[in-house]
Amino acid sequence: MDRVGGLTVGEVAQRSGIAVSAIHFYERKGLISSSRNSANHRRYSPTVLRKIAIIQVAQRAGIPLREIADSMAFLPAEAKVSVEDWEQLSQDWAAGLDDRIARLQRLRKLMDGCIGCGCLSLSKCKLLNPDDVIGANGPGPRFLEEDAPDSLDF
């Protein structure tokens, strides 16, 4: 129920389907904001519900919270998120999502028939890296990177 002065944190939690602690967490991270009433209780604009929905969708897509916060920084605190705002957010996230999808597709292809540990299929494992030759391409896991060897048939 909307009240004069805004929604309580409990009302936001009920309407958004997330825990009160998550609402407080989002506020600490600067993703949403509240005001205080005369009793010093938090009150939220009903527009916060759309922002929370966007945050949840972005998180489910695997977008890191810091990136979500950075992308949403241009949104006015009390204003309703518009179609134009959503278009801007989705454009900001599109390239990262495309890259993530490509990496996941490469991983799925590499894992086909192999669990990735090398112990059960050393003779045919596409993740096997004898003598750490891939280490010359940089630190960390490299098989999903663009500089992985062509012999892996991505």
CYANA upper distance limits for C-alpha pairs under 8 A (distance plus 0.5 A):
  1 MET  CA      7 LEU  CA      7.86
  1 MET  CA     11 GLU  CA      7.53
  2 ASP  CA      6 GLY  CA      6.73
  2 ASP  CA      7 LEU  CA      6.21
  2 ASP  CA     46 PRO  CA      7.96
  3 ARG  CA      7 LEU  CA      6.75
  5 GLY  CA     37 ASN  CA      7.71
  5 GLY  CA     43 ARG  CA      7.04
  5 GLY  CA     44 TYR  CA      8.46
  5 GLY  CA     45 SER  CA      8.48
  6 GLY  CA     43 ARG  CA      5.52
  6 GLY  CA     44 TYR  CA      5.53
  6 GLY  CA     45 SER  CA      5.60
  6 GLY  CA     46 PRO  CA      7.29
  7 LEU  CA     11 GLU  CA      6.37
  7 LEU  CA     12 VAL  CA      6.83
  7 LEU  CA     43 ARG  CA      5.71
  7 LEU  CA     44 TYR  CA      5.34
  7 LEU  CA     45 SER  CA      6.75
  7 LEU  CA     46 PRO  CA      7.09
  8 THR  CA     12 VAL  CA      6.82
  8 THR  CA     41 HIS  CA      8.43
  8 THR  CA     42 ARG  CA      6.91
  8 THR  CA     43 ARG  CA      5.62
  8 THR  CA     44 TYR  CA      6.87
  9 VAL  CA     13 ALA  CA      6.60
  9 VAL  CA     20 VAL  CA      6.87
  9 VAL  CA     23 ILE  CA      7.90
  9 VAL  CA     42 ARG  CA      7.25
  9 VAL  CA     43 ARG  CA      7.33
  9 VAL  CA     44 TYR  CA      7.66
 10 GLY  CA     14 GLN  CA      6.61
 10 GLY  CA     20 VAL  CA      7.01
 11 GLU  CA     15 ARG  CA      6.54
 12 VAL  CA     16 SER  CA      6.30
 12 VAL  CA     20 VAL  CA      8.48
 12 VAL  CA     23 ILE  CA      8.47
 12 VAL  CA     44 TYR  CA      8.07
 12 VAL  CA     49 LEU  CA      7.39
 13 ALA  CA     17 GLY  CA      6.12
 13 ALA  CA     18 ILE  CA      5.65
 13 ALA  CA     19 ALA  CA      6.03
 13 ALA  CA     20 VAL  CA      6.01
 13 ALA  CA     23 ILE  CA      7.65
 14 GLN  CA     18 ILE  CA      7.60
 15 ARG  CA     49 LEU  CA      8.00
 16 SER  CA     49 LEU  CA      6.61
 16 SER  CA     52 ILE  CA      7.54
 16 SER  CA     53 ALA  CA      7.67
 18 ILE  CA     22 ALA  CA      6.92
 18 ILE  CA     23 ILE  CA      7.77
 19 ALA  CA     23 ILE  CA      7.10
 20 VAL  CA     24 HIS  CA      6.85
 21 SER  CA     25 PHE  CA      6.57
 22 ALA  CA     26 TYR  CA      6.60
 23 ILE  CA     27 GLU  CA      6.74
 24 HIS  CA     28 ARG  CA      6.69
 25 PHE  CA     29 LYS  CA      6.75
 26 TYR  CA     30 GLY  CA      6.82
 26 TYR  CA     31 LEU  CA      5.76
 26 TYR  CA     32 ILE  CA      6.53
 27 GLU  CA     31 LEU  CA      6.19
 27 GLU  CA     32 ILE  CA      5.40
 27 GLU  CA     33 SER  CA      6.05
 27 GLU  CA     34 SER  CA      8.22
 29 LYS  CA     69 ALA  CA      7.97
 30 GLY  CA     69 ALA  CA      7.32
 31 LEU  CA     68 ILE  CA      8.42
 31 LEU  CA     69 ALA  CA      5.97
 31 LEU  CA     72 MET  CA      7.61
 31 LEU  CA     73 ALA  CA      8.14
 32 ILE  CA     48 VAL  CA      7.09
 32 ILE  CA     51 LYS  CA      7.73
 32 ILE  CA     52 ILE  CA      8.26
 32 ILE  CA     77 ALA  CA      7.57
 33 SER  CA     44 TYR  CA      7.62
 33 SER  CA     48 VAL  CA      8.32
 33 SER  CA     77 ALA  CA      6.88
 34 SER  CA     42 ARG  CA      6.39
 34 SER  CA     43 ARG  CA      5.94
 34 SER  CA     44 TYR  CA      5.30
 34 SER  CA     45 SER  CA      7.72
 35 SER  CA     42 ARG  CA      6.14
 35 SER  CA     43 ARG  CA      5.78
 35 SER  CA     44 TYR  CA      7.03
 36 ARG  CA     40 ASN  CA      5.50
 36 ARG  CA     41 HIS  CA      5.75
 36 ARG  CA     42 ARG  CA      5.20
 36 ARG  CA     43 ARG  CA      6.33
 37 ASN  CA     41 HIS  CA      5.99
 37 ASN  CA     42 ARG  CA      7.12
 37 ASN  CA     43 ARG  CA      7.28
 44 TYR  CA     48 VAL  CA      7.12
 45 SER  CA     78 GLU  CA      6.75
 47 THR  CA     51 LYS  CA      7.40
 47 THR  CA     78 GLU  CA      6.93
 47 THR  CA     79 ALA  CA      6.99
 47 THR  CA     80 LYS  CA      5.60
 47 THR  CA     81 VAL  CA      7.86
 48 VAL  CA     52 ILE  CA      6.63
 48 VAL  CA     78 GLU  CA      8.12
 48 VAL  CA     80 LYS  CA      8.48
 49 LEU  CA     53 ALA  CA      6.78
 50 ARG  CA     54 ILE  CA      6.76
 50 ARG  CA     80 LYS  CA      8.09
 50 ARG  CA     81 VAL  CA      7.34
 51 LYS  CA     55 ILE  CA      6.70
 51 LYS  CA     81 VAL  CA      7.58
 52 ILE  CA     56 GLN  CA      6.63
 53 ALA  CA     57 VAL  CA      6.71
 54 ILE  CA     58 ALA  CA      6.58
 55 ILE  CA     59 GLN  CA      6.57
 55 ILE  CA     68 ILE  CA      7.39
 56 GLN  CA     60 ARG  CA      6.66
 57 VAL  CA     61 ALA  CA      6.81
 58 ALA  CA     62 GLY  CA      7.05
 58 ALA  CA     63 ILE  CA      5.99
 58 ALA  CA     68 ILE  CA      7.56
 59 GLN  CA     63 ILE  CA      5.71
 59 GLN  CA     64 PRO  CA      7.15
 59 GLN  CA     65 LEU  CA      7.45
 61 ALA  CA     97 LEU  CA      8.17
 63 ILE  CA     67 GLU  CA      7.13
 63 ILE  CA     68 ILE  CA      7.18
 63 ILE  CA     93 TRP  CA      8.21
 63 ILE  CA     97 LEU  CA      8.30
 64 PRO  CA     68 ILE  CA      6.87
 65 LEU  CA     69 ALA  CA      6.63
 66 ARG  CA     70 ASP  CA      6.65
 67 GLU  CA     71 SER  CA      6.57
 68 ILE  CA     72 MET  CA      6.58
 69 ALA  CA     73 ALA  CA      6.51
 71 SER  CA     89 LEU  CA      6.75
 71 SER  CA     92 ASP  CA      7.34
 72 MET  CA     89 LEU  CA      7.61
 75 LEU  CA     79 ALA  CA      7.85
 75 LEU  CA     81 VAL  CA      7.81
 75 LEU  CA     85 ASP  CA      8.05
 81 VAL  CA     85 ASP  CA      6.39
 81 VAL  CA     86 TRP  CA      7.48
 82 SER  CA     86 TRP  CA      6.82
 83 VAL  CA     87 GLU  CA      6.70
 84 GLU  CA     88 GLN  CA      6.80
 85 ASP  CA     89 LEU  CA      6.77
 86 TRP  CA     90 SER  CA      6.50
 87 GLU  CA     91 GLN  CA      6.60
 88 GLN  CA     92 ASP  CA      6.70
 89 LEU  CA     93 TRP  CA      6.88
 90 SER  CA     94 ALA  CA      6.38
 91 GLN  CA     95 ALA  CA      8.11
 93 TRP  CA     97 LEU  CA      6.69
 94 ALA  CA     98 ASP  CA      6.60
 95 ALA  CA     99 ASP  CA      6.70
 96 GLY  CA    100 ARG  CA      6.63
 97 LEU  CA    101 ILE  CA      6.54
 98 ASP  CA    102 ALA  CA      6.74
 99 ASP  CA    103 ARG  CA      6.74
100 ARG  CA    104 LEU  CA      6.64
101 ILE  CA    105 GLN  CA      6.63
102 ALA  CA    106 ARG  CA      6.74
103 ARG  CA    107 LEU  CA      6.64
103 ARG  CA    144 LEU  CA      6.34
103 ARG  CA    145 GLU  CA      8.00
104 LEU  CA    108 ARG  CA      6.56
105 GLN  CA    109 LYS  CA      6.70
106 ARG  CA    110 LEU  CA      6.67
106 ARG  CA    144 LEU  CA      6.87
106 ARG  CA    154 PHE  CA      6.63
107 LEU  CA    111 MET  CA      6.58
107 LEU  CA    144 LEU  CA      7.02
108 ARG  CA    112 ASP  CA      6.79
109 LYS  CA    154 PHE  CA      7.97
110 LEU  CA    114 CYS  CA      7.88
110 LEU  CA    126 LYS  CA      6.71
110 LEU  CA    127 LEU  CA      7.60
110 LEU  CA    154 PHE  CA      8.49
111 MET  CA    115 ILE  CA      6.31
111 MET  CA    116 GLY  CA      6.71
114 CYS  CA    118 GLY  CA      8.18
114 CYS  CA    120 LEU  CA      8.21
114 CYS  CA    121 SER  CA      7.31
114 CYS  CA    125 CYS  CA      6.91
116 GLY  CA    125 CYS  CA      7.93
116 GLY  CA    127 LEU  CA      6.67
118 GLY  CA    122 LEU  CA      5.70
118 GLY  CA    125 CYS  CA      6.75
118 GLY  CA    127 LEU  CA      7.72
118 GLY  CA    128 LEU  CA      6.82
121 SER  CA    125 CYS  CA      5.97
122 LEU  CA    128 LEU  CA      7.44
126 LYS  CA    152 LEU  CA      6.62
127 LEU  CA    143 PHE  CA      7.61
129 ASN  CA    133 VAL  CA      6.98
129 ASN  CA    134 ILE  CA      7.21
132 ASP  CA    136 ALA  CA      8.31
134 ILE  CA    138 GLY  CA      8.14
134 ILE  CA    142 ARG  CA      7.29
134 ILE  CA    143 PHE  CA      8.49
134 ILE  CA    148 ALA  CA      7.92
134 ILE  CA    149 PRO  CA      8.38
135 GLY  CA    139 PRO  CA      6.77
135 GLY  CA    140 GLY  CA      8.37
135 GLY  CA    142 ARG  CA      8.21
137 ASN  CA    142 ARG  CA      7.77
137 ASN  CA    147 ASP  CA      7.48
137 ASN  CA    148 ALA  CA      8.50
138 GLY  CA    142 ARG  CA      7.85
141 PRO  CA    145 GLU  CA      8.34
142 ARG  CA    147 ASP  CA      7.73
142 ARG  CA    148 ALA  CA      6.52
143 PHE  CA    147 ASP  CA      8.35
143 PHE  CA    148 ALA  CA      5.54
143 PHE  CA    149 PRO  CA      8.23
144 LEU  CA    148 ALA  CA      7.17
148 ALA  CA    152 LEU  CA      8.05
150 ASP  CA    154 PHE  CA      7.61
